[in-house]
Amino acid sequence: MNIAVSPEAHPALVLNADFRPLSYYPLSLWSWQDAIKAVFLDRVNIVAEYELAVHSPSFQMQLPSVVSLKSYVRPGRTPAFTRFNVFLRDQFECQYCGSAVELTFDHIIPRSKGGTTTWKNVCAACSPCNLRKSNKLPREAKMWPRQKPFVPDIEDLHRNGRRFPPNHLHESWMDFLYWDTELDP
């Protein structure tokens, strides 16, 4: 079967050499083109395939749906400080009221008062709480985060990421993904 698809269609789940996803959130996915390129460069093993194939006049190949790296990649211990990772650490909830809508991030000690943009001074906050707190210290605003901000490690983010499965999970990926289905994201 010949297919003409966008790079986002039919992604391949990328597993480390130990058959665990490189990351849960965002889920480690490659476009089908990148997966095929990695196969030809002998960097991955094909673990599962889609029913669809790509072909040229002299070659045909099933699209990989799951690939595993041939060489183990040691995960970093400290994740990058990004807005998304702050939200993930704080489980996509305002640390003042628990809302999950209109998230921003708040400097607990405001920048105007010498606060820095670091893991230990930033937390997820909904827009209304962030506006209410404004540039006040927690004691001035009488607003304290539900959890003390901390520097997460990769496992913290993976654990939280498993609470928020993506909208689409191909059936061939399910043996390699472990979502906390009892938890209500």
N, C-alpha and C positions, 0 to 999 in steps of 0.2 A: 504494500500500500504506500503510495507516495503522499507526503503531507506537505502543506505549506502553512506554517504556523509562526506566530510571533515568538520571540525568545522567552517570553514568560510562560508560554504554554508547555506542558509536559516537563516540568522541572525534575531534576534528579535530587533525591535526598543524599547528602554527603555525610558519610560516617568516617570516623577516625579508624585507624587500623585495628582498634579494639572493638569495633562495631557499635560505638556510641556516637550520637550526633556531635558534630563539632560545636554546635550551639543549639539551644532550644528556642531562644528568643533574642534575635530573630532566628527562625529555624534555618539551619544550614542547607541551602538549596543552590544548585547551579542550573543555568539554562541547559536545555538539551544539547546546544552547540558546544558549550564548555565541557559538558560531561563526555561527549564523543571525542573532543580534542584530548581530554585527559586519558581516555582509553587508548587512543593512538600513540600518545606520548608514554604509555605504559606506567602511568602514575596511580591508576586506580584499578580495582577489580569490579566487574559488574556483579551485583548481588541479585538484582531483580530487574525485569524489563517491562515496558509497556507493550501492548499488543501492536502498536504502530511502529512502522519502520521508515527509515530514510534510505534512499538509494541513488546511485549514479548509474550510468550505463554498465559499469562493470562490478558494482559492489552494492550490497544491501546489508543493513544493520538494524536490529530492533533498538528502539530508544531506551536507554537505561532509565529506570525509575529509582533505583538505589545503587549507589557506588560506595566502595570503601577505599580509603587511601591505602597504598601499599606501605608507606612509611608513617609511623606514628608521629603525630604532631602534639608536642607537650603543650597543654593549655596554659596560658598566662595566669598568674595568680591574682593580679590586680587589674580589674577592668578599667577601660577608659572612662574618664569623667565626661559624660554627655547628658543632655537633658533627658533623653530616652532612658538611659541607665538609672538616673535618679528616679524617674517614674517607676521603673521596674523594681528597683530596691524598695520603694514605698508602696508597691503593689497597686499602682495606678489609683491611689486614693489620696485625697487631701489629708494631710497630716493634722489638720485642725478640726475638720468636721466630718471627714469620711466620704465626702462626695467624690464621684468618679467623673464628673463632667467639668468642662472648661479648665483643665489642669494647666497650671503654670508652675514655675518654681519660685520659692520664697527664700530670701536670705534671712536666716533667723536673726543674726546680728546684721542689720542693714548695711549695705555698702557705704551709705552716707555717714555711718558711725564706725567705719573701719572694718566692717565685715568683709570676708573674702569669699570668692566663688570656689568653694571646696566641698568635698563630700560631707564634712562635719559641720558645715554652716548652711547647707542648702537642703530644702525638703520640698516635696510636691505639695502644692496648695491650689485650691480652686480659685478662680478669679475673684469671687465675692470675698473670700477670706483674705486673699492677698491684698485686695483693696482696703479691707477693713483694718488689717494690721499696718498697712502703709509702711512708713519708714521708722516704725517704733520698735523698741526692744520688746521681747516677750512680756516682761513684767509691766511695761507701760501699756501695752495693748491687752494685757490679761489673756494672752493666747500662747499656749505652749504646744509644741508638736506631740502627737500621741506616742511616738517613739523617738528616742534620741538619735539624731542622724549619725551614721557610722560609715566607714569605708567598707563596702562589701567586697567579698572575694568572688571569683567566678562561680563557685558552687552556690553562693547566695542568689546570684542572678539566675542561674540555671534552675534552682529550686522554685523561685518565684515565677520564672518564665513558664514552667510546666503547669502553672495554674491558669494560663491563658493560651490554650491551643489555638492555632490559626483556624480560619474559617474552612479551609480545604485541606484535608489530609487524604492522600491517596491510600487505598487499601494495602498496597505493597509496602508502605512505610510503617504500618502499625506494629509489626514485631520489633521495631527498633526504637519506638517512641514510648515514653512512659509519662502519661499525663495524669495529674491528680483529678480524676473525674468526680470524686466525691465533693470536691471543693467548689464553691459557687463563686466564680470570678466576679 
